[in-house]
């Protein structure tokens, strides 16, 4: 799958600093999750590439569920990063399942200048409401398809306002590959703890890392993410007034964390 065609939102600054931020969404997410970050990052001089992973929304995907596990998707991101790194520095951010994919990309050799794991964890999704929902919807997805699962989710969550947002969420869920949704769901449940392996890779290649999370994250507990950061030797930041999706729930607070962190990493990289 390396070299796969990926849909993306792309922004280029008027006065570039020679770095691109690659933003990888989570399960059932898409490039649009990062829309509020693009202009501010651009004003700071960063090029931005927000992606749909293979099979997500507007990116075509492969036919096998196993191709949507973190390792295969990570190899796709690693190939993209290698291409981008030929022209400058690459800052890689992965949200939730995208964090597991970004981790796999680094382990596959992606030449990144820095890694951000946003509301992600050391391994598969732990017990809780999100895990229970995955377990409950998988057999429905297999037997009745995405439309039925979406109706169940809409009935559970109620009406999303404004209507434009509801329309986007519906379009991207139904536009995503059902095989991909099943494969990612399996990856979310079964991904092993690879923190020690990642810590070794980060240390060996002198790659800085930030673990950031919303203060009310209901996927991986905050204490689990803090422990992961300690094991990685990573910086850690909590985003106030946010839960599992700070890029949507509180983008200014997330930017207040990302921008100084990335500027410091780039300054260290360019320092004589």
N, C-alpha and C positions, 0 to 999 in steps of 0.2 A: 503493500500500500504506500510506501514512500513515493513521493511525487504525485500523490492524489490531488485532484482539483478541488480546491476549497473555496467556498463563498466567504467573503470578508467585507467588513467596513474598514476603509483605509483613509487615514488622514496624514497629510504632510505639512510640516510647519514652514512658514516663510523664512525663518532663520534656524535651520536644523543644527543640532548639537552633535550629530553623527551617531545617533542611537535610535533604535526602534523598539517599542514596547509591543510584545505579542501577547494577546489576551485570549485565554482559552476558557470557554464556558463549561458549566457542569451538566449533569444529566437533565434532560428535557429543556436545557437552556439553549441560547443562541448568541450570536454576535451582538444582537440588539441589547442584551443585558448590560453591555458596556457603553451604550450610546452617550450617557451623560459624562463619561470620562474623556471622550475624544477631543473636544475643543479645548478643555483646560490643559490636557497633556500636550496638545499641539502648541498652545501659547507658550508652554515651557520649553519648546524647542524639540520635543520628541516626535518622531514619526510613530504612528499607531496602526496596528493591524489587529482587529478584533475578528475572531474566526467563528465559523460553524465547523465543528468537527465532522469527519466523514459520517454521512447518514443523518446529520442534524439539519433540520429546516431546509436550507437551500443548497447544501453540499450533497452531492451524490455519494452513495456508500456501497461497500462490498456486500456480497450475498450471505456471508457466514457470520453467525453470532460471535464466534471466537475472535473475529477480526475487530470487534469493538471493545475488547478487554484493554486495560491500560497499556500493556506492552506493545501490541500492534499499533494502537493509536499514537503511543509515544514515539515509535519509530517514524511515523508520518510527520509529527511535529519536529523531531530531530532533523529530518531531511529539510524541512522548511527553514529551520533555524540556521542550518549550515549554509543554505543558499543566501539568506539574509546577512549572515555574518561576513560574507565576502565583501560587503559594502559598508560595514560598520558594526557597532556593538549591538547586542540583542539582550533585552530585558524580558524575561519570560514570567508571566503570571498565569496561574491556573486556579480556577474557582471550583471548589467542591470536587466532583468527579474529575473535572479538568485539572485539579491539583494532583490527583493520582496519575493522570496522563502526563502532566508537565514533569513530575518526578521521573516517570519512565523515560521521558525524552532525555533528561539529563543523564540517567543511567545508560542510555543508548549512545551517549557521547555528544549530545547537542552542545555546541560551543557558545554557551550563554555567559553574559557578563554578570548576571545575578538572577536569582530565583525567588519568586513570591508564591507562597502557598496560602491561599485565601479561603478560609472556612473549609479546610480540607483536613484529612487525618492521617494517622500512621498506617492504616489498613482499611479493611472493609467497614461499611457503615455499622455502628454498634446498635444493640437493641434500643428500640424507641419507636415513636409514632411513624417516623419516616421509613424505618426498616419494615415495620408492620404493614405499611401501605404498599411497599414494594412486593412483599410476600403475598399480599391479598390480590394485587392487580395482575401479577404474572400469569396465573392460569386463565384469567379473563382475556388478557392480551392474546394468549396462544389460541384460545378457542373461539373468541368473538371479535378480536381485532381492536385497532386503535380507537375507532369511533365509540365503541361501547365503553372502553376504559375512560375516554374523555368525558362521556356523559356521567359516569360514576364520579369522576373527580369534580366536575362542575356541580353536581348535586351535593357533594361533600363540602366543597369550599364556598358555595354560594356565588352570587353574581360579582364579577370583578368590574370595578369602575376605574377609569372611564371606559366607554364602549370600545374605543380604539384599542385599548390594552387587551380587553377580552378577545377582540378579533385577532390580534397578533398571537396571543397565547393559543387560541384555537388553531390558527393557520399553521403555526410552527409545530404543534404537537401532531396534527394530522399530516403535515408535510414531511415530518421526520420518518425515517425508515423504522417500521415495526420490528424488523430483525435487529436493527441497531439499538432500539429501546430495550429489547430483551437482552441483547448482549451486554449493554452497559449496566443493566440492572443486575445481571449475574456478576459482572466485574465489581459493582458496588458491594455486593454481599461477600465475595470470595477473595478479594485482593489481600495478600498477606502483609504483615508488618515488614516494611523494607527500610525502616529508618536508619538502622545501623549501616546498611549498604549505601544509602544516600549520603549519610554523614561522611563516610570514607571518601566517596566521590567528590563531595564538596571540599573536603579538606585537601585532598590530593591535587585538585585542580584550582584551588584558591578561589572558589565561587562563593560569594556572600549569599546569605539566604534570610528571608523575612517570613515569619509565620504571623499572619494577621487574621482577625476573626471579629465578627459582631459580638457585642457583649451578651446577647441573648440567643446565640446560635443554638438551634435545636437539632442539629445533625450530629456532629462530633462535639461532645461536651468541651467547654472552654478549658477545663483542667487537663483533658486529654491533649488538646492542642498546645497548651503551655508545656506539658511534659515532652511532647514531640519537639518543640523548639529547643528545649534544654538538651535533648539527646542529639539534635543536629548541630548544636552550637550556634543557633540562629538568633537573630533579633526577633523580638516579639512585640506586637501591637494589638491593642483592643480598640475596636471601633464602637464608640458610644452611639446610642439611639439606632442600633442596627441589630439584626438577627443573623440569618444565614446568607443574605444577599446584600452586603453593604454598597455595592456598586449601584444598586437600585434604591435601597432604603435610605442611605445617607452618603451620596457621592462626595459632597464637600469634605466630610470627615475622612473618608477613605483617601482622597487626594492629599489631605494634610499629612497623611502617613506616607503615601507612595512617593510624592515629589521630593521631599528632602532625603528620603532613603535612596532613591535612584540617583539623585544629583551627587550624593556622597559616594556611591559606588562608582559612578562614572569619573568623578574627580580623582578617586584613588587609582582607577585604571589608567587615566591619562597623566598621572603625576610622574615626573621624570625620576 
